[in-house]
Amino acid sequence: MLEIRLAFSREVDFAELVQHARNRNWTPETPSEYPVPATDPREADSYSFVWRLAGNGFARFIDDEATEVQYFVLRGGDVRSAAADLSDVFPTVTHLDCLDTLSGDISGVERERALEILGVIAPRDYDDAVYEAVSNGLDGDSVEIRAAAISAAFQLSWTQLRSPLQRVATRDPDPNNRAYASNALYTLPPS
């Protein structure tokens, strides 16, 4: 099943998204007028809202208050057109945009933000380029960059991230990052 993940590059008002959905005949699936608390443990402190797309598929909006990232997960039939339409109307970024940003000469704050976004919108299936970006972040220069990379690893939950996370859990100079990496290790599926 095709899945596309897009993050907003600026905060978007939920009312704008509701109007966008109405204009495209998306049907609300969430039994509320507003986003509700997410149930996935990796989405703690998040709120979500689901629409059935006019064609075939679903659009799930997630407002992650922990990472301060708002994003869409589009899944099912013809989600490419819905994703393209969202990107035409709202300022969005893809995981490829994040990887491009991370490959450049950017500030620590920009690197931290790109890693946080990458963690929630990267494909859920293993990807070499995403792995390299997160792994490099786990070796980052600052406590904040390493914490953002731990967050991304937690979101992705790839078994391939076990070794870099174990390194952070045992060797990071910051005790909070060591604890965070240790907790993230417990969320990984068995090897």
Secondary structure, 3 states (H helix, E strand, C coil): CCEEEEEECCCCCHHHHHHHHHHCCCEECCCCCCCEECCCHHHCCEEEEEEECCCCCEEEEEEECCCCEEEEEEECCCHHHHHHHHHHHCCEECHHHHHHHHCCCCCHHHHHHHHHHHHHHCCCCCCHHHHHHHHHHHCCCCHHHHHHHHHHHHHHCCHHHHHHHHHHHHHCCCHHHHHHHHHHHHHCCCC
